Amino acid sequence: MSVPAATECDALIIGGGVIGMSIAWRAAQHGLSVVVADPRPGEGATHAAAGMLTPIAEAAYAEREIFGLGQDSLRRYPEFVGELEKVTGLPTGFRQDGTLQVAYDSDDLALLAETRVLQESFGVHLQQLTTRDCREAEPMLDPSVRGGLLAPADGSVDPRLLSIALQRAAQGSGARLIRQPVTEVLCAAGQASGVRLADDSVISSRWIVLAAGWESAALPGLPASVAPPVRPVKGQIIRLRMSGPAAAAGLPPGLLLRTVRGVVRGSTVYLVPRASGELVIGATQEELGPDTTVTAGGVWGLLRDARALVPGITELELQDATAGLRPGTPDNAPVIGPCELPGLVLATGHFRAGVLLAPVTADTVAAYLRTGTPDPAWAAFRAGRFGARGQCAATSQGQGVQPEAAACG
């Protein structure tokens, strides 16, 4: 249900996905007046995400800087979801039972060995498992699996449940949710000062937080010089569910005890079980622009690789197939913190790690909105690292929200 637009607030957050809503919740807890603008909160990348909390398993050569931030956020997760579930009475599907990385054949095992070297270079020592060890850890794995690595501290959460809980917690803390798109970013006296909504109403705000995912770069009124370089990266994902004979056979919910990430003939696939009996399988990575078409090839490839690792998935019911758009950046790392346009704070570009990084992003951004002091953890993720320059064309003539707003440009 829509809430009438406020005329003024401390923080206006553009985007009601897991990042934007987490910031709204924490900022409202700090006593700030908060408005979130999003026509379909939680229905973008958050809705499609699998919810893996796997900073170790996600480590890649191009993403060294994000590893520490992910580890920090994972450490915050138990308290984050514990508080969230307590204040809302709603589940989040949080589990912290580890991730098992497995290799299907000898070549895949060699790739996994390279991954282990990289992960250990981060100071992480994983448990190496034989074929027999893997099968003891996950009895439903195919006997052909050649070996694996266990990351016991990794976890998962259900992003769809998390989104619902965050919306309730944010609103319960005083944040207002307006189900309208932002049609223009406004500024006055050289700083971002508000937004215009689809119904032509204007909300003035001391701070504007841009957390609109891949759409963050294309908002009207946002100077090109400060627009974050985010792009949509398509990911197809499927959800299966245990029912009928499979549910009656006494098998673990979702067939697995923990998240399994596999390398199958050079391709990667992950399987994330839920306590509800759901099994999430993903995900493709496609540079196709803002396309959310679910394709037969995408679904077939996921099922093929998942079945190679866990043959029993063929007995599960196909529940859902979705294509979401991750917000990617040139270096696959997020953009967090203030930019050259005063009053505008960026919290976007989280790519594959939006759900994982929600607690640390929310805590640090909310603290900045209250104190104006940037968090040291943002050093590698600052907006200026891509060479963006410039700010609102108007000349700064003071601080605070101005009564008259003009478009930036």
KELUM-216391 format. One record per residue (C-alpha): residue number from 0; residue in one letter; x, y negated, z negated. Coordinates in nm, 2 decimals. Example, Ala and Ser with C-alpha at 12.3 -4.5 7.8 and 13.67 -1.06 7.14 Angstrom:
+-----+---+--------+--------+--------+
|   k | r |     c1 |     c2 |     c3 |
+-----+---+--------+--------+--------+
|   0 | A |   1.23 |   0.45 |  -0.78 |
|   1 | S |   1.37 |   0.11 |  -0.71 |
+-----+---+--------+--------+--------+
This chain:
+-----+---+--------+--------+--------+
|   k | r |     c1 |     c2 |     c3 |
+-----+---+--------+--------+--------+
|   0 | M |   0.00 |   0.00 |   0.00 |
|   1 | S |   0.14 |  -0.34 |   0.10 |
|   2 | V |   0.24 |  -0.59 |  -0.16 |
|   3 | P |   0.18 |  -0.96 |  -0.09 |
|   4 | A |   0.51 |  -1.13 |   0.01 |
|   5 | A |   0.68 |  -1.32 |  -0.26 |
|   6 | T |   0.80 |  -1.67 |  -0.18 |
|   7 | E |   1.13 |  -1.65 |  -0.36 |
|   8 | C |   1.34 |  -1.39 |  -0.53 |
|   9 | D |   1.70 |  -1.32 |  -0.65 |
|  10 | A |   1.77 |  -1.04 |  -0.40 |
|  11 | L |   1.59 |  -0.96 |  -0.08 |
|  12 | I |   1.69 |  -0.61 |   0.05 |
|  13 | I |   1.64 |  -0.53 |   0.41 |
|  14 | G |   1.59 |  -0.16 |   0.44 |
|  15 | G |   1.42 |   0.09 |   0.21 |
|  16 | G |   1.62 |   0.40 |   0.27 |
|  17 | V |   1.82 |   0.58 |   0.00 |
|  18 | I |   2.09 |   0.30 |   0.00 |
|  19 | G |   1.85 |   0.01 |   0.00 |
|  20 | M |   1.61 |   0.15 |  -0.26 |
|  21 | S |   1.89 |   0.26 |  -0.49 |
|  22 | I |   2.03 |  -0.09 |  -0.49 |
|  23 | A |   1.68 |  -0.23 |  -0.55 |
|  24 | W |   1.64 |   0.00 |  -0.85 |
|  25 | R |   1.97 |  -0.09 |  -1.01 |
|  26 | A |   1.94 |  -0.47 |  -0.93 |
|  27 | A |   1.59 |  -0.47 |  -1.09 |
|  28 | Q |   1.73 |  -0.30 |  -1.40 |
|  29 | H |   1.98 |  -0.58 |  -1.42 |
|  30 | G |   1.69 |  -0.82 |  -1.46 |
|  31 | L |   1.70 |  -0.96 |  -1.10 |
|  32 | S |   1.38 |  -1.03 |  -0.91 |
|  33 | V |   1.40 |  -0.80 |  -0.61 |
|  34 | V |   1.20 |  -0.76 |  -0.29 |
|  35 | V |   1.25 |  -0.47 |  -0.05 |
|  36 | A |   1.13 |  -0.52 |   0.31 |
|  37 | D |   1.08 |  -0.21 |   0.52 |
|  38 | P |   0.77 |  -0.10 |   0.72 |
|  39 | R |   0.85 |   0.27 |   0.66 |
|  40 | P |   1.07 |   0.31 |   0.36 |
|  41 | G |   1.25 |   0.64 |   0.34 |
|  42 | E |   1.15 |   0.75 |   0.69 |
|  43 | G |   1.47 |   0.69 |   0.88 |
|  44 | A |   1.80 |   0.86 |   0.83 |
|  45 | T |   1.71 |   0.95 |   0.47 |
|  46 | H |   1.41 |   1.16 |   0.59 |
|  47 | A |   1.63 |   1.36 |   0.83 |
|  48 | A |   1.93 |   1.40 |   0.60 |
|  49 | A |   2.02 |   1.74 |   0.45 |
|  50 | G |   2.14 |   1.59 |   0.12 |
|  51 | M |   2.48 |   1.75 |   0.09 |
|  52 | L |   2.70 |   1.61 |  -0.19 |
|  53 | T |   3.02 |   1.74 |  -0.05 |
|  54 | P |   3.31 |   1.49 |  -0.05 |
|  55 | I |   3.56 |   1.77 |  -0.04 |
|  56 | A |   3.41 |   1.97 |   0.24 |
|  57 | E |   3.33 |   1.65 |   0.44 |
|  58 | A |   3.70 |   1.54 |   0.43 |
|  59 | A |   3.83 |   1.48 |   0.79 |
|  60 | Y |   4.14 |   1.33 |   0.93 |
|  61 | A |   3.97 |   1.00 |   1.02 |
|  62 | E |   3.80 |   0.96 |   0.69 |
|  63 | R |   4.07 |   0.96 |   0.42 |
|  64 | E |   3.96 |   0.63 |   0.27 |
|  65 | I |   3.61 |   0.75 |   0.20 |
|  66 | F |   3.72 |   1.06 |   0.00 |
|  67 | G |   3.79 |   0.87 |  -0.32 |
|  68 | L |   3.46 |   0.68 |  -0.30 |
|  69 | G |   3.27 |   1.00 |  -0.24 |
|  70 | Q |   3.43 |   1.16 |  -0.54 |
|  71 | D |   3.35 |   0.86 |  -0.75 |
|  72 | S |   2.98 |   0.88 |  -0.64 |
|  73 | L |   2.96 |   1.25 |  -0.70 |
|  74 | R |   3.08 |   1.20 |  -1.05 |
|  75 | R |   2.79 |   0.95 |  -1.10 |
|  76 | Y |   2.52 |   1.17 |  -0.96 |
|  77 | P |   2.42 |   1.38 |  -1.26 |
|  78 | E |   2.36 |   1.06 |  -1.47 |
|  79 | F |   2.20 |   0.89 |  -1.17 |
|  80 | V |   1.94 |   1.16 |  -1.10 |
|  81 | G |   1.90 |   1.24 |  -1.47 |
|  82 | E |   1.79 |   0.88 |  -1.54 |
|  83 | L |   1.58 |   0.87 |  -1.23 |
|  84 | E |   1.39 |   1.19 |  -1.31 |
|  85 | K |   1.34 |   1.07 |  -1.67 |
|  86 | V |   1.19 |   0.73 |  -1.58 |
|  87 | T |   0.97 |   0.87 |  -1.30 |
|  88 | G |   0.89 |   1.22 |  -1.41 |
|  89 | L |   0.96 |   1.32 |  -1.05 |
|  90 | P |   1.20 |   1.59 |  -0.92 |
|  91 | T |   1.50 |   1.51 |  -0.69 |
|  92 | G |   1.61 |   1.86 |  -0.61 |
|  93 | F |   1.96 |   1.79 |  -0.75 |
|  94 | R |   2.19 |   2.09 |  -0.77 |
|  95 | Q |   2.56 |   2.12 |  -0.85 |
|  96 | D |   2.65 |   2.47 |  -0.77 |
|  97 | G |   2.93 |   2.43 |  -0.52 |
|  98 | T |   2.99 |   2.46 |  -0.15 |
|  99 | L |   3.12 |   2.77 |   0.02 |
| 100 | Q |   3.32 |   2.70 |   0.34 |
| 101 | V |   3.34 |   3.01 |   0.56 |
| 102 | A |   3.50 |   3.12 |   0.89 |
| 103 | Y |   3.34 |   3.35 |   1.14 |
| 104 | D |   3.64 |   3.48 |   1.33 |
| 105 | S |   4.02 |   3.47 |   1.32 |
| 106 | D |   4.04 |   3.14 |   1.51 |
| 107 | D |   3.79 |   2.98 |   1.28 |
| 108 | L |   3.99 |   3.11 |   0.98 |
| 109 | A |   4.29 |   2.92 |   1.12 |
| 110 | L |   4.09 |   2.60 |   1.14 |
| 111 | L |   3.97 |   2.65 |   0.79 |
| 112 | A |   4.34 |   2.69 |   0.68 |
| 113 | E |   4.41 |   2.35 |   0.84 |
| 114 | T |   4.12 |   2.21 |   0.65 |
| 115 | R |   4.26 |   2.34 |   0.32 |
| 116 | V |   4.59 |   2.18 |   0.38 |
| 117 | L |   4.42 |   1.84 |   0.44 |
| 118 | Q |   4.20 |   1.88 |   0.13 |
| 119 | E |   4.50 |   1.98 |  -0.09 |
| 120 | S |   4.68 |   1.66 |   0.04 |
| 121 | F |   4.40 |   1.47 |  -0.14 |
| 122 | G |   4.49 |   1.65 |  -0.47 |
| 123 | V |   4.21 |   1.90 |  -0.44 |
| 124 | H |   4.29 |   2.27 |  -0.50 |
| 125 | L |   4.02 |   2.50 |  -0.37 |
| 126 | Q |   3.97 |   2.86 |  -0.44 |
| 127 | Q |   4.06 |   3.08 |  -0.14 |
| 128 | L |   3.82 |   3.37 |  -0.08 |
| 129 | T |   3.86 |   3.70 |   0.11 |
| 130 | T |   3.58 |   3.85 |   0.32 |
| 131 | R |   3.48 |   4.05 |   0.01 |
| 132 | D |   3.49 |   3.75 |  -0.22 |
| 133 | C |   3.26 |   3.56 |   0.02 |
| 134 | R |   3.01 |   3.84 |   0.03 |
| 135 | E |   3.01 |   3.87 |  -0.35 |
| 136 | A |   2.95 |   3.50 |  -0.38 |
| 137 | E |   2.68 |   3.50 |  -0.11 |
| 138 | P |   2.54 |   3.85 |  -0.04 |
| 139 | M |   2.33 |   3.74 |   0.26 |
| 140 | L |   2.64 |   3.65 |   0.46 |
| 141 | D |   2.72 |   3.85 |   0.76 |
| 142 | P |   3.00 |   4.11 |   0.70 |
| 143 | S |   3.20 |   3.97 |   0.99 |
| 144 | V |   3.28 |   3.65 |   0.80 |
| 145 | R |   3.66 |   3.65 |   0.77 |
| 146 | G |   3.71 |   3.44 |   0.46 |
| 147 | G |   3.64 |   3.11 |   0.29 |
| 148 | L |   3.70 |   2.83 |   0.05 |
| 149 | L |   3.50 |   2.75 |  -0.26 |
| 150 | A |   3.45 |   2.39 |  -0.38 |
| 151 | P |   3.28 |   2.45 |  -0.71 |
| 152 | A |   3.20 |   2.08 |  -0.80 |
| 153 | D |   3.01 |   2.00 |  -0.48 |
| 154 | G |   2.63 |   1.98 |  -0.49 |
| 155 | S |   2.31 |   1.88 |  -0.30 |
| 156 | V |   1.99 |   1.69 |  -0.35 |
| 157 | D |   1.66 |   1.67 |  -0.16 |
| 158 | P |   1.67 |   1.33 |   0.01 |
| 159 | R |   1.29 |   1.33 |   0.07 |
| 160 | L |   1.22 |   1.38 |  -0.30 |
| 161 | L |   1.50 |   1.14 |  -0.39 |
| 162 | S |   1.34 |   0.87 |  -0.18 |
| 163 | I |   1.00 |   0.91 |  -0.34 |
| 164 | A |   1.15 |   0.89 |  -0.69 |
| 165 | L |   1.36 |   0.59 |  -0.60 |
| 166 | Q |   1.06 |   0.40 |  -0.47 |
| 167 | R |   0.87 |   0.47 |  -0.79 |
| 168 | A |   1.17 |   0.38 |  -1.01 |
| 169 | A |   1.24 |   0.06 |  -0.83 |
| 170 | Q |   0.88 |  -0.06 |  -0.84 |
| 171 | G |   0.86 |   0.05 |  -1.20 |
| 172 | S |   1.15 |  -0.17 |  -1.28 |
| 173 | G |   0.99 |  -0.47 |  -1.12 |
| 174 | A |   1.10 |  -0.45 |  -0.76 |
| 175 | R |   0.84 |  -0.53 |  -0.50 |
| 176 | L |   0.81 |  -0.33 |  -0.18 |
| 177 | I |   0.68 |  -0.51 |   0.13 |
| 178 | R |   0.60 |  -0.27 |   0.42 |
| 179 | Q |   0.68 |  -0.51 |   0.70 |
| 180 | P |   0.98 |  -0.54 |   0.93 |
| 181 | V |   1.21 |  -0.84 |   0.90 |
| 182 | T |   1.19 |  -1.03 |   1.23 |
| 183 | E |   1.45 |  -1.30 |   1.15 |
| 184 | V |   1.73 |  -1.38 |   0.91 |
| 185 | L |   1.72 |  -1.74 |   0.81 |
| 186 | C |   1.98 |  -1.97 |   0.67 |
| 187 | A |   2.01 |  -2.32 |   0.52 |
| 188 | A |   2.31 |  -2.53 |   0.42 |
| 189 | G |   2.55 |  -2.29 |   0.57 |
| 190 | Q |   2.44 |  -1.97 |   0.39 |
| 191 | A |   2.18 |  -1.70 |   0.43 |
| 192 | S |   1.87 |  -1.81 |   0.25 |
| 193 | G |   1.58 |  -1.59 |   0.34 |
| 194 | V |   1.40 |  -1.39 |   0.60 |
| 195 | R |   1.09 |  -1.41 |   0.82 |
| 196 | L |   0.85 |  -1.11 |   0.82 |
| 197 | A |   0.63 |  -0.98 |   1.09 |
| 198 | D |   0.33 |  -1.17 |   0.96 |
| 199 | D |   0.53 |  -1.49 |   0.99 |
| 200 | S |   0.57 |  -1.53 |   0.62 |
| 201 | V |   0.90 |  -1.64 |   0.48 |
| 202 | I |   1.08 |  -1.51 |   0.17 |
| 203 | S |   1.36 |  -1.72 |   0.03 |
| 204 | S |   1.63 |  -1.55 |  -0.17 |
| 205 | R |   1.96 |  -1.62 |  -0.34 |
| 206 | W |   2.10 |  -1.30 |  -0.20 |
| 207 | I |   2.02 |  -1.10 |   0.12 |
| 208 | V |   2.14 |  -0.74 |   0.12 |
| 209 | L |   2.15 |  -0.58 |   0.46 |
| 210 | A |   2.09 |  -0.21 |   0.42 |
| 211 | A |   1.90 |  -0.14 |   0.74 |
| 212 | G |   2.11 |   0.15 |   0.87 |
| 213 | W |   2.19 |   0.16 |   1.24 |
| 214 | E |   1.96 |  -0.13 |   1.30 |
| 215 | S |   2.16 |  -0.36 |   1.08 |
| 216 | A |   2.35 |  -0.51 |   1.37 |
| 217 | A |   2.05 |  -0.62 |   1.57 |
| 218 | L |   1.85 |  -0.83 |   1.34 |
| 219 | P |   1.74 |  -1.16 |   1.51 |
| 220 | G |   1.90 |  -1.46 |   1.35 |
| 221 | L |   2.20 |  -1.27 |   1.23 |
| 222 | P |   2.52 |  -1.43 |   1.37 |
| 223 | A |   2.70 |  -1.19 |   1.60 |
| 224 | S |   3.02 |  -1.28 |   1.43 |
| 225 | V |   2.91 |  -1.13 |   1.10 |
| 226 | A |   2.68 |  -0.85 |   1.23 |
| 227 | P |   2.83 |  -0.51 |   1.12 |
| 228 | P |   2.95 |  -0.29 |   1.41 |
| 229 | V |   2.71 |  -0.01 |   1.34 |
| 230 | R |   2.57 |   0.23 |   1.61 |
| 231 | P |   2.31 |   0.51 |   1.60 |
| 232 | V |   2.46 |   0.86 |   1.60 |
| 233 | K |   2.19 |   1.12 |   1.66 |
| 234 | G |   2.17 |   1.43 |   1.44 |
| 235 | Q |   1.92 |   1.72 |   1.49 |
| 236 | I |   1.83 |   1.92 |   1.19 |
| 237 | I |   1.59 |   2.21 |   1.12 |
| 238 | R |   1.41 |   2.33 |   0.81 |
| 239 | L |   1.31 |   2.69 |   0.75 |
| 240 | R |   1.11 |   2.83 |   0.46 |
| 241 | M |   1.08 |   3.17 |   0.29 |
| 242 | S |   0.73 |   3.31 |   0.32 |
| 243 | G |   0.56 |   3.65 |   0.34 |
| 244 | P |   0.79 |   3.95 |   0.32 |
| 245 | A |   1.11 |   3.74 |   0.28 |
| 246 | A |   0.96 |   3.56 |  -0.03 |
| 247 | A |   0.84 |   3.89 |  -0.17 |
| 248 | A |   1.17 |   4.07 |  -0.13 |
| 249 | G |   1.33 |   3.90 |  -0.44 |
| 250 | L |   1.59 |   3.72 |  -0.23 |
| 251 | P |   1.74 |   3.39 |  -0.35 |
| 252 | P |   1.54 |   3.08 |  -0.26 |
| 253 | G |   1.65 |   2.98 |   0.09 |
| 254 | L |   1.85 |   3.31 |   0.11 |
| 255 | L |   2.16 |   3.14 |  -0.04 |
| 256 | L |   2.28 |   3.05 |  -0.39 |
| 257 | R |   2.47 |   2.73 |  -0.28 |
| 258 | T |   2.54 |   2.52 |   0.03 |
| 259 | V |   2.74 |   2.71 |   0.30 |
| 260 | R |   2.94 |   2.53 |   0.56 |
| 261 | G |   3.07 |   2.74 |   0.84 |
| 262 | V |   3.29 |   2.73 |   1.14 |
| 263 | V |   3.15 |   2.96 |   1.41 |
| 264 | R |   3.36 |   2.99 |   1.73 |
| 265 | G |   3.49 |   2.64 |   1.67 |
| 266 | S |   3.15 |   2.48 |   1.60 |
| 267 | T |   3.04 |   2.37 |   1.26 |
| 268 | V |   2.71 |   2.43 |   1.09 |
| 269 | Y |   2.58 |   2.39 |   0.74 |
| 270 | L |   2.30 |   2.57 |   0.55 |
| 271 | V |   2.16 |   2.40 |   0.24 |
| 272 | P |   1.92 |   2.60 |   0.02 |
| 273 | R |   1.65 |   2.44 |  -0.20 |
| 274 | A |   1.49 |   2.59 |  -0.51 |
| 275 | S |   1.16 |   2.56 |  -0.33 |
| 276 | G |   1.26 |   2.83 |  -0.08 |
| 277 | E |   1.35 |   2.58 |   0.19 |
| 278 | L |   1.67 |   2.62 |   0.39 |
| 279 | V |   1.80 |   2.32 |   0.58 |
| 280 | I |   2.03 |   2.38 |   0.88 |
| 281 | G |   2.22 |   2.11 |   1.05 |
| 282 | A |   2.34 |   1.91 |   1.22 |
| 283 | T |   2.43 |   1.81 |   1.56 |
| 284 | Q |   2.63 |   1.49 |   1.63 |
| 285 | E |   2.54 |   1.32 |   1.95 |
| 286 | E |   2.63 |   0.97 |   2.09 |
| 287 | L |   2.30 |   0.91 |   2.27 |
| 288 | G |   2.20 |   0.57 |   2.14 |
| 289 | P |   1.86 |   0.53 |   1.96 |
| 290 | D |   1.72 |   0.87 |   2.09 |
| 291 | T |   1.53 |   1.08 |   1.84 |
| 292 | T |   1.42 |   1.36 |   2.08 |
| 293 | V |   1.44 |   1.71 |   1.93 |
| 294 | T |   1.58 |   1.93 |   2.21 |
| 295 | A |   1.56 |   2.30 |   2.27 |
| 296 | G |   1.94 |   2.31 |   2.31 |
| 297 | G |   2.00 |   2.14 |   1.98 |
| 298 | V |   1.77 |   2.37 |   1.79 |
| 299 | W |   1.90 |   2.68 |   1.97 |
| 300 | G |   2.27 |   2.59 |   1.89 |
| 301 | L |   2.19 |   2.54 |   1.52 |
| 302 | L |   2.00 |   2.87 |   1.49 |
| 303 | R |   2.26 |   3.06 |   1.69 |
| 304 | D |   2.55 |   2.95 |   1.46 |
| 305 | A |   2.34 |   2.98 |   1.14 |
| 306 | R |   2.23 |   3.33 |   1.24 |
| 307 | A |   2.59 |   3.44 |   1.30 |
| 308 | L |   2.67 |   3.36 |   0.94 |
| 309 | V |   2.33 |   3.45 |   0.78 |
| 310 | P |   2.14 |   3.70 |   1.00 |
| 311 | G |   1.84 |   3.70 |   0.76 |
| 312 | I |   1.74 |   3.35 |   0.87 |
| 313 | T |   1.54 |   3.51 |   1.16 |
| 314 | E |   1.29 |   3.63 |   0.90 |
| 315 | L |   1.21 |   3.27 |   0.78 |
| 316 | E |   0.93 |   3.05 |   0.89 |
| 317 | L |   1.03 |   2.75 |   1.11 |
| 318 | Q |   0.89 |   2.45 |   0.91 |
| 319 | D |   1.04 |   2.14 |   1.06 |
| 320 | A |   1.27 |   2.01 |   1.33 |
| 321 | T |   1.39 |   1.65 |   1.31 |
| 322 | A |   1.63 |   1.41 |   1.48 |
| 323 | G |   1.76 |   1.12 |   1.28 |
| 324 | L |   2.00 |   0.84 |   1.35 |
| 325 | R |   2.30 |   0.80 |   1.13 |
| 326 | P |   2.46 |   0.45 |   1.11 |
| 327 | G |   2.81 |   0.50 |   1.24 |
| 328 | T |   3.10 |   0.25 |   1.24 |
| 329 | P |   3.43 |   0.25 |   1.44 |
| 330 | D |   3.61 |   0.42 |   1.16 |
| 331 | N |   3.32 |   0.63 |   1.03 |
| 332 | A |   3.34 |   0.45 |   0.69 |
| 333 | P |   3.07 |   0.22 |   0.54 |
| 334 | V |   3.06 |  -0.16 |   0.53 |
| 335 | I |   3.01 |  -0.28 |   0.17 |
| 336 | G |   3.03 |  -0.62 |   0.02 |
| 337 | P |   3.00 |  -0.99 |   0.11 |
| 338 | C |   3.08 |  -1.12 |   0.45 |
| 339 | E |   3.17 |  -1.46 |   0.60 |
| 340 | L |   2.81 |  -1.57 |   0.58 |
| 341 | P |   2.76 |  -1.68 |   0.22 |
| 342 | G |   2.46 |  -1.52 |   0.06 |
| 343 | L |   2.47 |  -1.21 |   0.28 |
| 344 | V |   2.58 |  -0.88 |   0.14 |
| 345 | L |   2.64 |  -0.57 |   0.36 |
| 346 | A |   2.56 |  -0.22 |   0.25 |
| 347 | T |   2.54 |  -0.02 |   0.57 |
| 348 | G |   2.73 |   0.21 |   0.80 |
| 349 | H |   2.74 |   0.51 |   0.56 |
| 350 | F |   2.72 |   0.75 |   0.86 |
| 351 | R |   2.70 |   1.11 |   0.72 |
| 352 | A |   2.75 |   1.01 |   0.36 |
| 353 | G |   2.46 |   0.78 |   0.28 |
| 354 | V |   2.30 |   1.02 |   0.03 |
| 355 | L |   2.63 |   1.10 |  -0.13 |
| 356 | L |   2.73 |   0.74 |  -0.16 |
| 357 | A |   2.40 |   0.60 |  -0.29 |
| 358 | P |   2.49 |   0.59 |  -0.66 |
| 359 | V |   2.83 |   0.42 |  -0.62 |
| 360 | T |   2.69 |   0.18 |  -0.36 |
| 361 | A |   2.39 |   0.09 |  -0.58 |
| 362 | D |   2.60 |   0.04 |  -0.90 |
| 363 | T |   2.86 |  -0.18 |  -0.74 |
| 364 | V |   2.63 |  -0.39 |  -0.52 |
| 365 | A |   2.39 |  -0.45 |  -0.80 |
| 366 | A |   2.67 |  -0.56 |  -1.03 |
| 367 | Y |   2.80 |  -0.80 |  -0.76 |
| 368 | L |   2.45 |  -0.95 |  -0.72 |
| 369 | R |   2.46 |  -1.02 |  -1.09 |
| 370 | T |   2.82 |  -1.14 |  -1.14 |
| 371 | G |   2.94 |  -1.25 |  -0.79 |
| 372 | T |   3.26 |  -1.04 |  -0.85 |
| 373 | P |   3.35 |  -0.79 |  -0.57 |
| 374 | D |   3.42 |  -0.44 |  -0.68 |
| 375 | P |   3.78 |  -0.32 |  -0.62 |
| 376 | A |   3.65 |   0.00 |  -0.47 |
| 377 | W |   3.53 |  -0.21 |  -0.17 |
| 378 | A |   3.88 |  -0.30 |  -0.05 |
| 379 | A |   3.89 |  -0.04 |   0.23 |
| 380 | F |   3.53 |  -0.10 |   0.33 |
| 381 | R |   3.51 |  -0.48 |   0.35 |
| 382 | A |   3.33 |  -0.64 |   0.64 |
| 383 | G |   3.63 |  -0.82 |   0.78 |
| 384 | R |   3.83 |  -0.51 |   0.86 |
| 385 | F |   3.68 |  -0.51 |   1.21 |
| 386 | G |   3.79 |  -0.86 |   1.28 |
| 387 | A |   3.44 |  -1.02 |   1.24 |
| 388 | R |   3.47 |  -1.40 |   1.21 |
| 389 | G |   3.24 |  -1.70 |   1.16 |
| 390 | Q |   2.94 |  -1.78 |   0.96 |
| 391 | C |   2.61 |  -1.97 |   0.99 |
| 392 | A |   2.67 |  -2.27 |   1.22 |
| 393 | A |   2.53 |  -2.52 |   0.96 |
| 394 | T |   2.78 |  -2.68 |   0.73 |
| 395 | S |   2.77 |  -2.58 |   0.37 |
| 396 | Q |   2.62 |  -2.86 |   0.15 |
| 397 | G |   2.57 |  -2.70 |  -0.18 |
| 398 | Q |   2.46 |  -2.38 |  -0.35 |
| 399 | G |   2.13 |  -2.20 |  -0.40 |
| 400 | V |   1.82 |  -2.15 |  -0.20 |
| 401 | Q |   1.70 |  -2.44 |   0.01 |
| 402 | P |   1.33 |  -2.52 |   0.05 |
| 403 | E |   1.35 |  -2.55 |   0.43 |
| 404 | A |   1.50 |  -2.26 |   0.63 |
| 405 | A |   1.64 |  -2.26 |   0.97 |
| 406 | A |   1.76 |  -1.97 |   1.19 |
| 407 | C |   2.13 |  -1.89 |   1.18 |
| 408 | G |   2.32 |  -1.93 |   1.50 |
+-----+---+--------+--------+--------+
